[in-house]
Amino acid sequence: MPDDLHRRYQDAHNAHRKHARTCTTCTDTSRCPTGQRLFEAFVRLQDAYLNRQRQ
């Protein structure tokens, strides 16, 4: 059975990458409000997944 947390983490990563490819405002060091929200969701889910893997 697929890991739901892993799937959500990967979905967040894909959403962030898709936005970054099309947004003319976002850069590697600065993000528009939508880009920032997507990046923060990705980071939060990635941290949760990796912390659970370490346990």
C-alpha positions as CSV (number, residue, x, y, z in Angstrom):
1,M,0.0,0.0,0.0
2,P,1.4,3.4,-1.0
3,D,2.5,5.7,1.9
4,D,0.0,8.6,2.0
5,L,2.5,11.0,3.5
6,H,5.0,10.2,0.8
7,R,2.4,10.7,-1.9
8,R,1.4,14.1,-0.5
9,Y,5.0,15.1,-0.2
10,Q,5.6,14.2,-3.8
11,D,2.4,15.9,-5.0
12,A,3.5,19.1,-3.2
13,H,6.9,18.9,-4.8
14,N,5.3,18.5,-8.2
15,A,2.9,21.4,-7.6
16,H,5.8,23.6,-6.6
17,R,7.9,22.6,-9.6
18,K,5.0,23.2,-12.0
19,H,4.4,26.6,-10.6
20,A,8.0,27.6,-10.7
21,R,8.3,26.6,-14.4
22,T,5.4,28.9,-15.3
23,C,5.6,31.8,-12.9
24,T,7.5,34.8,-14.2
25,T,7.9,36.3,-10.6
26,C,9.4,33.3,-8.8
27,T,13.2,32.8,-8.7
28,D,15.4,30.4,-6.6
29,T,15.6,33.0,-3.8
30,S,12.3,34.9,-4.1
31,R,8.8,33.6,-4.6
32,C,5.4,35.1,-5.3
33,P,2.7,34.5,-2.6
34,T,1.5,31.4,-4.4
35,G,5.0,30.1,-5.0
36,Q,5.8,30.7,-1.3
37,R,2.7,28.8,-0.1
38,L,3.5,25.8,-2.4
39,F,7.2,25.8,-1.4
40,E,6.3,25.9,2.3
41,A,3.8,23.0,1.9
42,F,6.5,21.0,0.1
43,V,9.1,21.7,2.8
44,R,6.7,20.9,5.7
45,L,5.6,17.6,4.1
46,Q,9.2,16.6,3.2
47,D,10.4,17.3,6.7
48,A,7.6,15.2,8.2
49,Y,8.3,12.4,5.8
50,L,12.0,12.4,6.4
51,N,11.6,12.7,10.2
52,R,9.3,9.7,10.1
53,Q,11.8,7.7,8.0
54,R,14.6,8.4,10.6
55,Q,12.5,6.9,13.5
